[in-house]
Amino acid sequence: MKNSFYTFYITHKEANVPIRERFSLSERETETFLLSLQQSEFIKEIFVLSTCNRTEIYCYGTENSLSIIKEKFAQIKYISIEELMEMGFRENDNSEEVIKRFFEISVGADSQIVGDWQITNQVKQAYQLANEVGTIGTYFHKLIHFVLQASKKITTQTIFRSGAASVSFATADLVRQLSKQKTVYNSLNNDIEKNTTKDIIKNENATTKQLKVLVVGVGKIGSDTVRHLRKMGIKNVKITNRTIGKSAMLATENAYEIVDFKDVFEEAQKVDVVISSVSQPNFFNSQTIETSKLTENQCFIDLSMPRSIESELSNFAKIYNIDDLKEQTKAVREERMTALPLVYEILEKGIQEFEKWKDEHQYIILLHPFKMALEELKTNISNKYSSELDEKNKELMMQMLNDFTQKAMRIPVVNLKIQLNNSSNTENQKPFLDTVQRLFS
């Protein structure tokens, strides 16, 4: 049965934050899901990407792969397959389209914040997890290799990654804008007739420094947000994290204060803005936060998926989530959109190179028994004559044997490729492939 690439996914294009968070997968859940499918005879390789904007499952296997994936995912989320589809899940069994989609997503061409470089890091992390679990092999190793090559070319050859437009930048920029709003509000409230425009601008700079910010969680997005806050001149920032070592290093780097994590809820009620990227659903809620102490001028910015700030708190303070941040990067996003034609050109070349490798790899697989026979022959000859040769002649003999096996493989690979390319359709190829397999098995 022929193997192909398949995908099953839901993204910011199909679903809002509440739906996406319901179907997001933590690292532990991802590992459990991958392991549950590892023994399937139909799924050869499987990879999961779960971020704040998407949960996507990719696999290389037979045509039965998709139905198995949908069934297993529905089981772990306690929902029917029909309900999954109704809530926005999509599937694709066209191998070429799946590969194209994977390339586009991995470089940020399909991101909510177009060109967001963080998605490439998230793909690397997902790849590392799947590799550690042991659910990917030759095909995904090569696919990631070609994707990262394309990503590097996009960074160096286009303006697609220029400017600051990422979730972390958008968060810091939102805080900067909130500072401005608070400045104008305070200036007008104090005495609008006593403040000239010049005074307001002057006060704005002062208020930017005085705005109190608490950053909770210093993973990749949290750390990047802290650095962007510093670059934008937001000085009154406190950092807290379960692991104090990480927050201490980041605080020292940016001249910020640290807060003991056990005091996080008390501290959250004292600041103007709380930025949360902790991986605990509803970490901030009406039980952990004393809502009577919150004001409508306080803001919570939720960078987590699932959300770490309970929606009920919106009755007492302003809450921003991932979907609210895209407007912060509008200007840079528009500039990056102009680079998309060149980006897609680079991606197309990368896709073609991967497809070429994939086509040639099938010939190598067919001839694998022949290659193993050559390797065995090489080993036998080496063992037979090595004892009679000095070191210099041993090296010469091994070089000759390696050259021989490589050339012996090249001829059947070329002929096999020509024969398959000359076949008009898959049905004509099948008898020939069966013969090749019997010949070299």
C-alpha positions as CSV (number, residue, x, y, z in Angstrom):
1,M,0.0,0.0,0.0
2,K,1.5,3.4,-1.1
3,N,2.5,5.8,1.6
4,S,1.7,9.5,1.5
5,F,1.6,12.7,3.7
6,Y,-1.7,13.6,5.5
7,T,-2.8,16.3,7.9
8,F,-5.6,17.0,10.4
9,Y,-5.7,20.5,11.9
10,I,-7.5,23.5,13.3
11,T,-6.1,27.0,13.3
12,H,-7.0,30.7,14.0
13,K,-8.6,30.8,10.6
14,E,-11.2,28.1,11.5
15,A,-11.7,28.7,15.2
16,N,-11.6,31.4,18.0
17,V,-9.5,31.2,21.1
18,P,-12.0,29.2,23.3
19,I,-12.3,26.5,20.7
20,R,-8.5,26.4,19.9
21,E,-7.6,26.1,23.6
22,R,-10.0,23.2,24.0
23,F,-8.0,21.2,21.4
24,S,-4.5,22.4,22.2
25,L,-2.1,19.8,23.4
26,S,0.5,20.2,26.2
27,E,3.9,18.6,25.8
28,R,2.8,15.7,27.9
29,E,-0.5,15.2,26.0
30,T,1.4,15.4,22.7
31,E,3.9,12.7,23.9
32,T,1.0,10.5,25.0
33,F,-0.8,11.0,21.7
34,L,2.3,10.2,19.6
35,L,3.0,7.1,21.6
36,S,-0.6,5.9,21.3
37,L,-0.1,5.9,17.5
38,Q,3.4,4.6,17.4
39,Q,2.5,1.0,17.0
40,S,0.0,1.5,14.1
41,E,0.9,-0.5,11.1
42,F,-0.6,2.2,8.9
43,I,1.2,5.2,10.3
44,K,4.9,5.2,9.5
45,E,5.8,8.6,10.9
46,I,3.8,11.2,12.9
47,F,4.4,14.8,14.0
48,V,2.3,17.2,16.1
49,L,2.5,21.0,16.2
50,S,0.4,22.7,18.9
51,T,0.7,26.4,19.5
52,C,-1.5,29.3,20.6
53,N,-2.8,29.6,17.0
54,R,-3.1,26.0,15.8
55,T,-3.1,22.3,16.6
56,E,-1.9,20.4,13.5
57,I,-1.1,16.7,13.1
58,Y,1.0,15.5,10.2
59,C,1.7,12.0,9.3
60,Y,3.4,9.8,6.7
61,G,1.5,6.6,6.1
62,T,-1.2,4.7,4.2
63,E,-4.6,6.0,3.3
64,N,-6.0,4.6,6.6
65,S,-3.8,7.0,8.6
66,L,-6.3,9.9,8.7
67,S,-9.2,7.9,10.1
68,I,-7.0,6.4,12.8
69,I,-5.7,9.9,13.8
70,K,-9.1,11.4,13.9
71,E,-10.4,8.5,16.0
72,K,-7.6,8.7,18.5
73,F,-7.7,12.5,18.8
74,A,-11.5,12.4,19.4
75,Q,-10.9,9.8,22.2
76,I,-8.4,11.9,24.1
77,K,-10.6,15.0,23.8
78,Y,-13.8,13.1,24.7
79,I,-15.7,14.2,21.6
80,S,-17.0,12.6,18.5
81,I,-15.3,13.0,15.1
82,E,-18.4,14.6,13.7
83,E,-18.3,17.3,16.4
84,L,-14.6,17.9,15.7
85,M,-15.4,18.6,12.1
86,E,-18.3,20.8,13.0
87,M,-16.1,22.9,15.3
88,G,-13.6,23.7,12.6
89,F,-11.2,20.8,12.1
90,R,-10.0,20.2,8.5
91,E,-8.2,17.3,6.9
92,N,-6.1,16.9,3.7
93,D,-5.1,13.7,2.0
94,N,-3.4,15.3,-1.0
95,S,0.3,14.7,-0.3
96,E,1.6,17.6,-2.4
97,E,-0.8,20.0,-0.7
98,V,0.1,18.7,2.7
99,I,3.8,19.2,2.1
100,K,3.1,22.8,0.7
101,R,1.1,23.6,3.8
102,F,3.8,22.4,6.1
103,F,6.4,24.6,4.4
104,E,4.1,27.7,4.5
105,I,3.2,27.2,8.2
106,S,6.8,26.5,9.3
107,V,8.1,29.8,7.9
108,G,5.2,32.0,9.2
109,A,3.5,32.6,5.8
110,D,0.2,31.3,7.4
111,S,0.7,32.8,10.8
112,Q,-1.8,35.2,12.4
113,I,1.1,37.7,12.7
114,V,2.5,37.2,9.2
115,G,6.2,36.3,9.2
116,D,6.3,35.5,12.9
117,W,9.7,33.8,13.4
118,Q,8.5,32.2,16.6
119,I,6.6,29.6,14.6
120,T,9.8,28.2,13.2
121,N,11.2,27.7,16.7
122,Q,8.0,26.0,17.7
123,V,8.3,23.7,14.7
124,K,11.9,22.8,15.8
125,Q,10.6,22.1,19.3
126,A,7.8,19.9,18.0
127,Y,10.3,18.1,15.8
128,Q,12.7,17.5,18.8
129,L,9.8,16.0,20.8
130,A,8.7,13.7,18.1
131,N,12.3,12.7,17.5
132,E,12.8,11.9,21.2
133,V,9.6,9.9,21.3
134,G,10.7,8.1,18.2
135,T,7.6,8.7,16.0
136,I,9.5,10.3,13.0
137,G,12.0,8.9,10.7
138,T,13.7,9.5,7.3
139,Y,10.8,11.4,5.7
140,F,10.2,14.0,8.4
141,H,13.9,14.4,9.1
142,K,14.4,15.4,5.4
143,L,11.2,17.5,5.4
144,I,12.3,19.6,8.3
145,H,15.8,19.9,6.8
146,F,14.4,21.4,3.6
147,V,12.0,23.6,5.5
148,L,14.8,25.1,7.6
149,Q,16.9,25.6,4.5
150,A,14.0,27.6,3.0
151,S,13.5,29.5,6.2
152,K,17.1,30.6,6.2
153,K,16.9,31.8,2.6
154,I,13.7,33.8,3.4
155,T,15.5,35.5,6.3
156,T,18.6,36.4,4.3
157,Q,17.0,37.2,0.9
158,T,13.7,38.9,1.7
159,I,12.2,41.5,4.1
160,F,9.7,38.9,5.3
161,R,11.4,38.8,8.7
162,S,12.3,42.4,8.9
163,G,10.8,44.7,11.5
164,A,9.4,43.6,14.8
165,A,6.2,41.6,14.4
166,S,5.8,38.7,16.7
167,V,3.5,37.9,19.6
168,S,6.2,39.1,22.1
169,F,6.7,42.4,20.2
170,A,2.9,42.9,19.8
171,T,2.5,42.4,23.6
172,A,5.2,45.0,24.4
173,D,3.8,47.4,21.9
174,L,0.3,47.0,23.5
175,V,1.8,47.9,26.9
176,R,3.5,51.0,25.3
177,Q,0.2,52.1,23.9
178,L,-1.6,51.5,27.2
179,S,1.1,53.8,28.7
180,K,0.2,56.5,26.3
181,Q,-3.5,56.2,26.9
182,K,-2.9,56.4,30.7
183,T,-0.7,59.4,30.2
184,V,-3.3,61.3,28.2
185,Y,-6.1,60.2,30.6
186,N,-4.1,61.3,33.7
187,S,-3.1,64.6,32.1
188,L,-6.6,65.5,31.1
189,N,-8.0,64.5,34.5
190,N,-5.4,66.6,36.4
191,D,-6.2,69.8,34.7
192,I,-6.8,69.9,31.0
193,E,-6.4,73.7,30.8
194,K,-3.0,73.7,32.5
195,N,-1.4,71.1,30.2
196,T,-0.2,72.0,26.7
197,T,0.5,69.4,24.1
198,K,4.1,69.7,25.0
199,D,3.3,69.0,28.6
200,I,1.3,65.9,27.7
201,I,4.1,64.5,25.6
202,K,6.6,65.2,28.5
203,N,4.3,63.6,31.0
204,E,3.7,60.7,28.6
205,N,7.4,59.8,28.8
206,A,7.3,59.9,32.6
207,T,4.2,57.8,32.8
208,T,5.7,55.2,30.5
209,K,8.4,54.6,33.1
210,Q,5.8,54.6,35.9
211,L,3.4,52.1,34.4
212,K,3.6,49.0,36.6
213,V,3.9,45.7,34.7
214,L,4.1,42.1,36.0
215,V,5.4,39.4,33.7
216,V,4.4,35.9,34.8
217,G,6.3,33.0,33.1
218,V,9.6,33.4,31.3
219,G,9.5,30.7,28.6
220,K,10.5,31.7,25.1
221,I,7.6,34.1,24.5
222,G,7.7,35.5,28.1
223,S,11.5,36.1,27.8
224,D,11.2,37.8,24.4
225,T,8.4,40.0,25.7
226,V,10.5,41.2,28.6
227,R,13.3,42.1,26.2
228,H,10.9,44.0,24.0
229,L,9.5,45.9,27.0
230,R,13.0,47.0,27.9
231,K,13.7,48.2,24.3
232,M,10.5,50.2,24.3
233,G,11.5,52.0,27.5
234,I,9.0,50.3,29.9
235,K,11.1,50.4,33.1
236,N,8.8,49.5,36.0
237,V,8.6,45.8,35.3
238,K,8.7,42.9,37.7
239,I,9.3,39.3,36.6
240,T,8.2,36.1,38.3
241,N,8.5,32.4,37.3
242,R,8.2,29.0,39.0
243,T,11.9,28.5,38.6
244,I,13.6,31.5,40.2
245,G,16.9,31.0,38.4
246,K,15.4,31.9,35.0
247,S,13.6,35.0,36.2
248,A,16.7,36.2,38.1
249,M,18.9,35.9,35.0
250,L,16.4,37.7,32.8
251,A,15.8,40.4,35.5
252,T,19.5,41.0,35.7
253,E,19.9,41.2,32.0
254,N,17.2,43.9,31.7
255,A,17.6,45.7,35.0
256,Y,14.2,44.6,36.2
257,E,13.0,43.3,39.6
258,I,12.0,39.7,40.5
259,V,9.0,38.6,42.5
260,D,8.8,35.4,44.4
261,F,6.3,33.1,42.6
262,K,4.4,32.5,45.8
263,D,3.5,36.2,45.9
264,V,2.3,36.3,42.3
265,F,-1.5,36.8,43.0
266,E,-0.9,39.5,45.6
267,E,1.5,41.3,43.2
268,A,-0.9,41.0,40.3
269,Q,-3.5,43.1,42.2
270,K,-0.9,46.0,42.6
271,V,0.1,46.5,39.0
272,D,-1.4,48.1,36.0
273,V,-0.6,45.3,33.5
274,V,-0.2,41.5,34.0
275,I,1.3,39.6,31.2
276,S,0.8,35.8,31.6
277,S,2.3,33.0,29.6
278,V,2.1,30.2,32.2
279,S,1.0,26.8,31.1
280,Q,-1.8,26.3,33.7
281,P,-5.4,26.8,32.5
282,N,-7.2,29.6,34.4
283,F,-4.2,30.3,36.6
284,F,-5.6,33.7,37.4
285,N,-9.2,33.3,38.4
286,S,-11.8,34.8,40.7
287,Q,-10.6,32.6,43.6
288,T,-6.9,33.3,43.2
289,I,-7.4,37.0,42.6
290,E,-9.3,39.3,45.0
291,T,-11.6,40.8,42.4
292,S,-12.7,43.6,44.7
293,K,-9.2,45.1,44.4
294,L,-9.2,45.1,40.6
295,T,-10.2,48.2,38.6
296,E,-11.4,48.6,35.0
297,N,-8.1,50.4,34.3
298,Q,-6.1,47.2,35.1
299,C,-5.2,44.9,32.2
300,F,-4.4,41.2,31.8
301,I,-2.6,40.1,28.6
302,D,-3.0,36.3,28.1
303,L,-0.3,34.7,25.9
304,S,-1.1,31.1,27.0
305,M,-2.9,28.3,25.3
306,P,-5.0,27.1,26.9
307,R,-5.7,30.5,28.4
308,S,-4.2,31.1,31.9
309,I,-6.6,34.0,32.7
310,E,-10.2,33.1,33.5
311,S,-12.7,34.9,31.3
312,E,-14.8,35.8,34.3
313,L,-12.1,38.4,35.3
314,S,-13.2,40.5,32.3
315,N,-16.0,41.7,34.6
316,F,-13.5,43.4,36.7
317,A,-10.5,44.3,34.5
318,K,-9.6,44.4,30.8
319,I,-8.4,41.1,29.3
320,Y,-6.5,40.8,26.0
321,N,-5.7,37.5,24.3
322,I,-3.7,36.2,21.4
323,D,-6.3,37.2,18.8
324,D,-6.3,40.8,20.1
325,L,-2.6,41.3,19.4
326,K,-2.6,41.2,15.6
327,E,-3.6,44.9,15.3
328,Q,-0.4,45.9,17.1
329,T,1.7,44.8,14.1
330,K,-0.4,46.1,11.2
331,A,2.2,48.4,9.6
332,V,5.0,45.8,9.7
333,R,2.5,43.1,8.5
334,E,1.6,45.2,5.5
335,E,5.3,45.6,4.6
336,R,5.9,41.9,5.0
337,M,3.0,41.1,2.7
338,T,4.9,42.7,-0.1
339,A,7.6,40.1,0.3
340,L,5.2,37.1,0.0
341,P,5.7,36.6,-3.8
342,L,9.4,36.1,-3.3
343,V,8.7,34.0,-0.1
344,Y,6.5,31.6,-2.1
345,E,9.1,31.4,-4.8
346,I,11.7,30.3,-2.3
347,L,9.2,27.8,-0.8
348,E,8.3,26.4,-4.2
349,K,12.0,25.6,-4.8
350,G,12.3,24.0,-1.4
351,I,9.2,21.9,-2.1
352,Q,10.5,20.8,-5.5
353,E,13.8,19.8,-3.9
354,F,12.0,17.8,-1.2
355,E,9.8,16.1,-3.8
356,K,12.8,15.2,-5.9
357,W,14.5,13.6,-2.9
358,K,11.3,11.8,-2.0
359,D,10.9,10.4,-5.5
360,E,14.5,9.2,-5.6
361,H,14.3,7.8,-2.1
362,Q,11.7,5.3,-3.2
363,Y,14.2,3.8,-5.6
364,I,16.7,3.5,-2.8
365,I,14.2,1.7,-0.7
366,L,13.4,-0.8,-3.5
367,L,17.1,-1.5,-4.0
368,H,17.9,-1.7,-0.3
369,P,18.3,-5.5,-0.3
370,F,20.7,-5.1,-3.2
371,K,22.6,-2.5,-1.3
372,M,22.8,-4.7,1.8
373,A,24.1,-7.6,-0.4
374,L,26.9,-5.3,-1.7
375,E,27.8,-4.2,1.8
376,E,28.0,-7.8,2.9
377,L,30.2,-8.6,-0.1
378,K,32.5,-5.7,0.8
379,T,32.8,-6.8,4.4
380,N,33.6,-10.4,3.4
381,I,36.3,-9.3,0.9
382,S,37.8,-7.0,3.5
383,N,37.9,-9.7,6.2
384,K,39.5,-12.2,3.8
385,Y,42.4,-10.0,2.7
386,S,43.0,-7.5,5.5
387,S,45.3,-9.7,7.4
388,E,47.6,-10.1,4.4
389,L,48.0,-6.3,3.8
390,D,49.8,-3.5,5.5
391,E,47.9,-0.4,6.7
392,K,48.5,1.6,3.5
393,N,47.2,-1.2,1.3
394,K,44.3,-1.8,3.6
395,E,43.2,1.8,3.1
396,L,43.6,1.5,-0.6
397,M,41.5,-1.7,-0.7
398,M,38.7,-0.1,1.3
399,Q,38.7,2.9,-0.9
400,M,38.4,0.6,-4.0
401,L,35.6,-1.4,-2.4
402,N,33.6,1.8,-1.4
403,D,34.0,3.1,-5.0
404,F,32.8,-0.2,-6.4
405,T,29.6,-0.4,-4.2
406,Q,28.7,3.2,-4.9
407,K,29.0,2.7,-8.7
408,A,27.3,-0.6,-8.5
409,M,24.3,1.1,-6.8
410,R,24.2,4.1,-9.2
411,I,23.5,2.1,-12.4
412,P,20.3,0.2,-11.1
413,V,19.0,3.4,-9.5
414,V,19.3,5.4,-12.7
415,N,17.7,2.6,-14.8
416,L,14.9,2.1,-12.2
417,K,14.1,5.8,-12.3
418,I,14.0,5.9,-16.1
419,Q,11.7,2.8,-16.2
420,L,9.3,4.3,-13.7
421,N,9.3,7.7,-15.4
422,N,8.5,6.0,-18.7
423,S,5.5,4.2,-17.2
424,S,2.3,6.2,-18.1
425,N,0.5,5.5,-14.8
426,T,0.7,3.8,-11.4
427,E,-1.0,0.6,-12.7
428,N,1.7,0.1,-15.3
429,Q,4.4,0.7,-12.6
430,K,3.1,-1.9,-10.2
431,P,4.1,-5.1,-12.0
432,F,7.5,-3.7,-12.6
433,L,8.0,-2.7,-9.0
434,D,6.8,-6.1,-7.8
435,T,9.4,-7.7,-10.1
436,V,12.2,-5.5,-8.7
437,Q,11.2,-6.4,-5.2
438,R,11.2,-10.1,-5.9
439,L,14.5,-9.8,-7.8
440,F,16.4,-8.1,-4.9
441,S,14.6,-9.6,-1.9
